């Protein structure tokens, strides 16, 4: 298989114990995969 990109997920927690996340991709071709991850994390 050929690697086509990397997705990085950073998770943050504030003083109220609420979590948030940031998703970064290094290639536009993998944006659809990052959208699936983002939608899944929103349900978390």
PQR file with spaces between the fields and no chain letter, atoms N, CA, C, O and H, PARSE charges and radii, in Angstrom:
ATOM       1  N    UNK     1       0.832   -1.180    0.000 -0.4000 1.5000
ATOM       2  CA   UNK     1       0.000    0.000    0.000 -0.0000 2.0000
ATOM       3  C    UNK     1       0.877    1.244    0.000  0.5500 1.7000
ATOM       4  O    UNK     1       2.010    1.225    0.483 -0.5500 1.4000
ATOM       5  N    UNK     2       0.340    2.314   -0.545 -0.4000 1.5000
ATOM       6  CA   UNK     2       1.041    3.590   -0.604 -0.0000 2.0000
ATOM       7  C    UNK     2       0.385    4.581    0.360  0.5500 1.7000
ATOM       8  O    UNK     2      -0.830    4.773    0.334 -0.5500 1.4000
ATOM       9  H    UNK     2      -0.579    2.330   -0.937  0.4000 1.0000
ATOM      10  N    UNK     3       1.187    5.198    1.194 -0.4000 1.5000
ATOM      11  CA   UNK     3       0.668    6.205    2.122 -0.0000 2.0000
ATOM      12  C    UNK     3       0.305    7.460    1.333  0.5500 1.7000
ATOM      13  O    UNK     3       1.109    7.962    0.547 -0.5500 1.4000
ATOM      14  H    UNK     3       2.175    5.042    1.216  0.4000 1.0000
ATOM      15  N    UNK     4      -0.919    7.964    1.551 -0.4000 1.5000
ATOM      16  CA   UNK     4      -1.340    9.163    0.826 -0.0000 2.0000
ATOM      17  C    UNK     4      -1.540   10.366    1.744  0.5500 1.7000
ATOM      18  O    UNK     4      -1.814   11.463    1.256 -0.5500 1.4000
ATOM      19  H    UNK     4      -1.571    7.556    2.190  0.4000 1.0000
ATOM      20  N    UNK     5      -1.412   10.194    3.036 -0.4000 1.5000
ATOM      21  CA   UNK     5      -1.549   11.323    3.936 -0.0000 2.0000
ATOM      22  C    UNK     5      -1.626   10.913    5.386  0.5500 1.7000
ATOM      23  O    UNK     5      -1.690    9.731    5.723 -0.5500 1.4000
ATOM      24  H    UNK     5      -1.189    9.303    3.432  0.4000 1.0000
ATOM      25  N    UNK     6      -1.619   11.934    6.242 -0.4000 1.5000
ATOM      26  CA   UNK     6      -1.679   11.738    7.680 -0.0000 2.0000
ATOM      27  C    UNK     6      -2.756   12.637    8.262  0.5500 1.7000
ATOM      28  O    UNK     6      -2.889   13.798    7.874 -0.5500 1.4000
ATOM      29  H    UNK     6      -1.568   12.895    5.967  0.4000 1.0000
ATOM      30  N    UNK     7      -3.521   12.090    9.197 -0.4000 1.5000
ATOM      31  CA   UNK     7      -4.521   12.854    9.934 -0.0000 2.0000
ATOM      32  C    UNK     7      -4.079   12.893   11.390  0.5500 1.7000
ATOM      33  O    UNK     7      -3.779   11.862   11.992 -0.5500 1.4000
ATOM      34  H    UNK     7      -3.412   11.147    9.512  0.4000 1.0000
ATOM      35  N    UNK     8      -4.043   14.109   11.947 -0.4000 1.5000
ATOM      36  CA   UNK     8      -3.674   14.280   13.349 -0.0000 2.0000
ATOM      37  C    UNK     8      -4.881   14.812   14.111  0.5500 1.7000
ATOM      38  O    UNK     8      -5.496   15.800   13.711 -0.5500 1.4000
ATOM      39  H    UNK     8      -4.286   14.947   11.458  0.4000 1.0000
ATOM      40  N    UNK     9      -5.214   14.142   15.219 -0.4000 1.5000
ATOM      41  CA   UNK     9      -6.324   14.570   16.068 -0.0000 2.0000
ATOM      42  C    UNK     9      -5.746   15.004   17.405  0.5500 1.7000
ATOM      43  O    UNK     9      -5.090   14.223   18.095 -0.5500 1.4000
ATOM      44  H    UNK     9      -4.715   13.339   15.544  0.4000 1.0000
ATOM      45  N    UNK    10      -5.996   16.261   17.763 -0.4000 1.5000
ATOM      46  CA   UNK    10      -5.589   16.783   19.071 -0.0000 2.0000
ATOM      47  C    UNK    10      -6.837   16.973   19.911  0.5500 1.7000
ATOM      48  O    UNK    10      -7.834   17.520   19.438 -0.5500 1.4000
ATOM      49  H    UNK    10      -6.528   16.895   17.203  0.4000 1.0000
ATOM      50  N    UNK    11      -6.782   16.519   21.167 -0.4000 1.5000
ATOM      51  CA   UNK    11      -7.928   16.606   22.067 -0.0000 2.0000
ATOM      52  C    UNK    11      -7.569   17.537   23.220  0.5500 1.7000
ATOM      53  O    UNK    11      -6.486   17.446   23.798 -0.5500 1.4000
ATOM      54  H    UNK    11      -5.973   16.075   21.551  0.4000 1.0000
ATOM      55  N    UNK    12      -8.497   18.433   23.542 -0.4000 1.5000
ATOM      56  CA   UNK    12      -8.280   19.425   24.592 -0.0000 2.0000
ATOM      57  C    UNK    12      -9.386   19.318   25.632  0.5500 1.7000
ATOM      58  O    UNK    12     -10.504   18.903   25.325 -0.5500 1.4000
ATOM      59  H    UNK    12      -9.377   18.508   23.073  0.4000 1.0000
ATOM      60  N    UNK    13      -9.058   19.703   26.883 -0.4000 1.5000
ATOM      61  CA   UNK    13     -10.050   19.739   27.957 -0.0000 2.0000
ATOM      62  C    UNK    13      -9.887   21.066   28.688  0.5500 1.7000
ATOM      63  O    UNK    13      -8.772   21.466   29.021 -0.5500 1.4000
ATOM      64  H    UNK    13      -8.150   20.041   27.132  0.4000 1.0000
ATOM      65  N    UNK    14     -11.011   21.749   28.937 -0.4000 1.5000
ATOM      66  CA   UNK    14     -10.916   23.026   29.647 -0.0000 2.0000
ATOM      67  C    UNK    14     -11.163   22.813   31.143  0.5500 1.7000
ATOM      68  O    UNK    14     -11.341   21.684   31.601 -0.5500 1.4000
ATOM      69  H    UNK    14     -11.917   21.424   28.667  0.4000 1.0000
ATOM      70  N    UNK    15     -11.170   23.904   31.884 -0.4000 1.5000
ATOM      71  CA   UNK    15     -11.316   23.820   33.341 -0.0000 2.0000
ATOM      72  C    UNK    15     -12.690   23.301   33.770  0.5500 1.7000
ATOM      73  O    UNK    15     -12.853   22.861   34.908 -0.5500 1.4000
ATOM      74  H    UNK    15     -11.025   24.821   31.512  0.4000 1.0000
ATOM      75  N    UNK    16     -13.674   23.347   32.878 -0.4000 1.5000
ATOM      76  CA   UNK    16     -15.011   22.819   33.178 -0.0000 2.0000
ATOM      77  C    UNK    16     -15.159   21.360   32.773  0.5500 1.7000
ATOM      78  O    UNK    16     -16.261   20.812   32.779 -0.5500 1.4000
ATOM      79  H    UNK    16     -13.541   23.705   31.954  0.4000 1.0000
ATOM      80  N    UNK    17     -14.049   20.742   32.424 -0.4000 1.5000
ATOM      81  CA   UNK    17     -14.000   19.329   32.038 -0.0000 2.0000
ATOM      82  C    UNK    17     -14.686   19.062   30.701  0.5500 1.7000
ATOM      83  O    UNK    17     -15.046   17.921   30.410 -0.5500 1.4000
ATOM      84  H    UNK    17     -13.154   21.188   32.420  0.4000 1.0000
ATOM      85  N    UNK    18     -14.871   20.099   29.886 -0.4000 1.5000
ATOM      86  CA   UNK    18     -15.426   19.935   28.550 -0.0000 2.0000
ATOM      87  C    UNK    18     -14.287   19.642   27.585  0.5500 1.7000
ATOM      88  O    UNK    18     -13.188   20.179   27.726 -0.5500 1.4000
ATOM      89  H    UNK    18     -14.578   21.026   30.122  0.4000 1.0000
ATOM      90  N    UNK    19     -14.556   18.791   26.609 -0.4000 1.5000
ATOM      91  CA   UNK    19     -13.513   18.443   25.646 -0.0000 2.0000
ATOM      92  C    UNK    19     -13.815   19.063   24.291  0.5500 1.7000
ATOM      93  O    UNK    19     -14.968   19.291   23.926 -0.5500 1.4000
ATOM      94  H    UNK    19     -15.449   18.355   26.495  0.4000 1.0000
ATOM      95  N    UNK    20     -12.755   19.326   23.568 -0.4000 1.5000
ATOM      96  CA   UNK    20     -12.834   19.826   22.208 -0.0000 2.0000
ATOM      97  C    UNK    20     -11.695   19.164   21.439  0.5500 1.7000
ATOM      98  O    UNK    20     -10.789   18.593   22.045 -0.5500 1.4000
ATOM      99  H    UNK    20     -11.818   19.141   23.864  0.4000 1.0000
ATOM     100  N    UNK    21     -11.734   19.234   20.136 -0.4000 1.5000
ATOM     101  CA   UNK    21     -10.707   18.586   19.344 -0.0000 2.0000
ATOM     102  C    UNK    21     -10.384   19.417   18.121  0.5500 1.7000
ATOM     103  O    UNK    21     -11.154   20.280   17.698 -0.5500 1.4000
ATOM     104  H    UNK    21     -12.470   19.698   19.643  0.4000 1.0000
ATOM     105  N    UNK    22      -9.221   19.128   17.568 -0.4000 1.5000
ATOM     106  CA   UNK    22      -8.772   19.780   16.341 -0.0000 2.0000
ATOM     107  C    UNK    22      -8.235   18.685   15.424  0.5500 1.7000
ATOM     108  O    UNK    22      -7.457   17.831   15.850 -0.5500 1.4000
ATOM     109  H    UNK    22      -8.595   18.428   17.911  0.4000 1.0000
ATOM     110  N    UNK    23      -8.654   18.719   14.175 -0.4000 1.5000
ATOM     111  CA   UNK    23      -8.216   17.723   13.198 -0.0000 2.0000
ATOM     112  C    UNK    23      -7.408   18.427   12.120  0.5500 1.7000
ATOM     113  O    UNK    23      -7.839   19.439   11.567 -0.5500 1.4000
ATOM     114  H    UNK    23      -9.286   19.413   13.829  0.4000 1.0000
ATOM     115  N    UNK    24      -6.238   17.887   11.826 -0.4000 1.5000
ATOM     116  CA   UNK    24      -5.386   18.432   10.778 -0.0000 2.0000
ATOM     117  C    UNK    24      -5.021   17.336    9.800  0.5500 1.7000
ATOM     118  O    UNK    24      -4.735   16.206   10.197 -0.5500 1.4000
ATOM     119  H    UNK    24      -5.887   17.065   12.275  0.4000 1.0000
ATOM     120  N    UNK    25      -5.032   17.673    8.515 -0.4000 1.5000
ATOM     121  CA   UNK    25      -4.602   16.738    7.480 -0.0000 2.0000
ATOM     122  C    UNK    25      -3.447   17.355    6.702  0.5500 1.7000
ATOM     123  O    UNK    25      -3.318   18.577    6.627 -0.5500 1.4000
ATOM     124  H    UNK    25      -5.264   18.590    8.192  0.4000 1.0000
ATOM     125  N    UNK    26      -2.625   16.516    6.136 -0.4000 1.5000
ATOM     126  CA   UNK    26      -1.501   17.032    5.354 -0.0000 2.0000
ATOM     127  C    UNK    26      -1.715   16.856    3.854  0.5500 1.7000
ATOM     128  O    UNK    26      -0.807   17.081    3.054 -0.5500 1.4000
ATOM     129  H    UNK    26      -2.730   15.523    6.197  0.4000 1.0000
ATOM     130  N    UNK    27      -2.944   16.445    3.481 -0.4000 1.5000
ATOM     131  CA   UNK    27      -3.229   16.216    2.074 -0.0000 2.0000
ATOM     132  C    UNK    27      -4.729   16.375    1.849  0.5500 1.7000
ATOM     133  O    UNK    27      -5.524   15.759    2.560 -0.5500 1.4000
ATOM     134  H    UNK    27      -3.681   16.262    4.131  0.4000 1.0000
ATOM     135  N    UNK    28      -5.123   17.176    0.890 -0.4000 1.5000
ATOM     136  CA   UNK    28      -6.546   17.397    0.618 -0.0000 2.0000
ATOM     137  C    UNK    28      -7.271   16.129    0.189  0.5500 1.7000
ATOM     138  O    UNK    28      -8.489   16.034    0.345 -0.5500 1.4000
ATOM     139  H    UNK    28      -4.478   17.676    0.313  0.4000 1.0000
ATOM     140  N    UNK    29      -6.551   15.162   -0.344 -0.4000 1.5000
ATOM     141  CA   UNK    29      -7.170   13.923   -0.810 -0.0000 2.0000
ATOM     142  C    UNK    29      -7.760   13.093    0.323  0.5500 1.7000
ATOM     143  O    UNK    29      -8.602   12.229    0.079 -0.5500 1.4000
ATOM     144  H    UNK    29      -5.562   15.238   -0.470  0.4000 1.0000
ATOM     145  N    UNK    30      -7.335   13.340    1.552 -0.4000 1.5000
ATOM     146  CA   UNK    30      -7.853   12.556    2.677 -0.0000 2.0000
ATOM     147  C    UNK    30      -8.860   13.335    3.513  0.5500 1.7000
ATOM     148  O    UNK    30      -9.248   12.884    4.591 -0.5500 1.4000
ATOM     149  H    UNK    30      -6.651   14.042    1.750  0.4000 1.0000
ATOM     150  N    UNK    31      -9.285   14.493    3.035 -0.4000 1.5000
ATOM     151  CA   UNK    31     -10.280   15.285    3.756 -0.0000 2.0000
ATOM     152  C    UNK    31     -11.570   14.504    4.034  0.5500 1.7000
ATOM     153  O    UNK    31     -12.111   14.626    5.132 -0.5500 1.4000
ATOM     154  H    UNK    31      -8.970   14.859    2.160  0.4000 1.0000
ATOM     155  N    UNK    32     -12.085   13.709    3.089 -0.4000 1.5000
ATOM     156  CA   UNK    32     -13.314   12.956    3.401 -0.0000 2.0000
ATOM     157  C    UNK    32     -13.165   12.044    4.621  0.5500 1.7000
ATOM     158  O    UNK    32     -14.115   11.875    5.385 -0.5500 1.4000
ATOM     159  H    UNK    32     -11.645   13.610    2.197  0.4000 1.0000
ATOM     160  N    UNK    33     -12.007   11.469    4.803 -0.4000 1.5000
ATOM     161  CA   UNK    33     -11.779   10.614    5.974 -0.0000 2.0000
ATOM     162  C    UNK    33     -11.782   11.461    7.241  0.5500 1.7000
ATOM     163  O    UNK    33     -12.324   11.049    8.267 -0.5500 1.4000
ATOM     164  H    UNK    33     -11.235   11.606    4.181  0.4000 1.0000
ATOM     165  N    UNK    34     -11.176   12.647    7.170 -0.4000 1.5000
ATOM     166  CA   UNK    34     -11.153   13.516    8.351 -0.0000 2.0000
ATOM     167  C    UNK    34     -12.562   13.980    8.715  0.5500 1.7000
ATOM     168  O    UNK    34     -12.854   14.185    9.893 -0.5500 1.4000
ATOM     169  H    UNK    34     -10.736   12.981    6.337  0.4000 1.0000
ATOM     170  N    UNK    35     -13.436   14.148    7.728 -0.4000 1.5000
ATOM     171  CA   UNK    35     -14.822   14.533    8.010 -0.0000 2.0000
ATOM     172  C    UNK    35     -15.553   13.434    8.764  0.5500 1.7000
ATOM     173  O    UNK    35     -16.355   13.720    9.653 -0.5500 1.4000
ATOM     174  H    UNK    35     -13.199   13.981    6.771  0.4000 1.0000
ATOM     175  N    UNK    36     -15.289   12.191    8.422 -0.4000 1.5000
ATOM     176  CA   UNK    36     -15.906   11.066    9.133 -0.0000 2.0000
ATOM     177  C    UNK    36     -15.434   11.056   10.584  0.5500 1.7000
ATOM     178  O    UNK    36     -16.232   10.859   11.500 -0.5500 1.4000
ATOM     179  H    UNK    36     -14.638   11.958    7.699  0.4000 1.0000
ATOM     180  N    UNK    37     -14.147   11.267   10.789 -0.4000 1.5000
ATOM     181  CA   UNK    37     -13.605   11.316   12.159 -0.0000 2.0000
ATOM     182  C    UNK    37     -14.227   12.472   12.932  0.5500 1.7000
ATOM     183  O    UNK    37     -14.612   12.308   14.090 -0.5500 1.4000
ATOM     184  H    UNK    37     -13.498   11.428   10.046  0.4000 1.0000
ATOM     185  N    UNK    38     -14.327   13.629   12.305 -0.4000 1.5000
ATOM     186  CA   UNK    38     -14.909   14.800   12.963 -0.0000 2.0000
ATOM     187  C    UNK    38     -16.365   14.536   13.355  0.5500 1.7000
ATOM     188  O    UNK    38     -16.759   14.835   14.482 -0.5500 1.4000
ATOM     189  H    UNK    38     -14.015   13.762   11.365  0.4000 1.0000
ATOM     190  N    UNK    39     -17.156   13.988   12.457 -0.4000 1.5000
ATOM     191  CA   UNK    39     -18.559   13.683   12.753 -0.0000 2.0000
ATOM     192  C    UNK    39     -18.679   12.688   13.898  0.5500 1.7000
ATOM     193  O    UNK    39     -19.565   12.814   14.742 -0.5500 1.4000
ATOM     194  H    UNK    39     -16.835   13.744   11.541  0.4000 1.0000
ATOM     195  N    UNK    40     -17.802   11.711   13.930 -0.4000 1.5000
ATOM     196  CA   UNK    40     -17.825   10.707   14.997 -0.0000 2.0000
ATOM     197  C    UNK    40     -17.465   11.344   16.333  0.5500 1.7000
ATOM     198  O    UNK    40     -18.104   11.050   17.343 -0.5500 1.4000
ATOM     199  H    UNK    40     -17.081   11.609   13.244  0.4000 1.0000
ATOM     200  N    UNK    41     -16.464   12.205   16.359 -0.4000 1.5000
ATOM     201  CA   UNK    41     -16.050   12.845   17.601 -0.0000 2.0000
ATOM     202  C    UNK    41     -17.115   13.799   18.129  0.5500 1.7000
ATOM     203  O    UNK    41     -17.220   13.984   19.342 -0.5500 1.4000
ATOM     204  H    UNK    41     -15.945   12.444   15.538  0.4000 1.0000
ATOM     205  N    UNK    42     -17.892   14.396   17.265 -0.4000 1.5000
ATOM     206  CA   UNK    42     -18.953   15.295   17.708 -0.0000 2.0000
ATOM     207  C    UNK    42     -20.009   14.541   18.509  0.5500 1.7000
ATOM     208  O    UNK    42     -20.690   15.132   19.347 -0.5500 1.4000
ATOM     209  H    UNK    42     -17.806   14.246   16.280  0.4000 1.0000
ATOM     210  N    UNK    43     -20.148   13.257   18.263 -0.4000 1.5000
ATOM     211  CA   UNK    43     -21.101   12.431   18.997 -0.0000 2.0000
ATOM     212  C    UNK    43     -20.560   11.994   20.361  0.5500 1.7000
ATOM     213  O    UNK    43     -21.315   11.512   21.205 -0.5500 1.4000
ATOM     214  H    UNK    43     -19.595   12.776   17.582  0.4000 1.0000
ATOM     215  N    UNK    44     -19.276   12.159   20.570 -0.4000 1.5000
ATOM     216  CA   UNK    44     -18.587   11.715   21.786 -0.0000 2.0000
ATOM     217  C    UNK    44     -18.937   12.555   22.981  0.5500 1.7000
ATOM     218  O    UNK    44     -18.437   12.306   24.078 -0.5500 1.4000
ATOM     219  H    UNK    44     -18.662   12.550   19.885  0.4000 1.0000
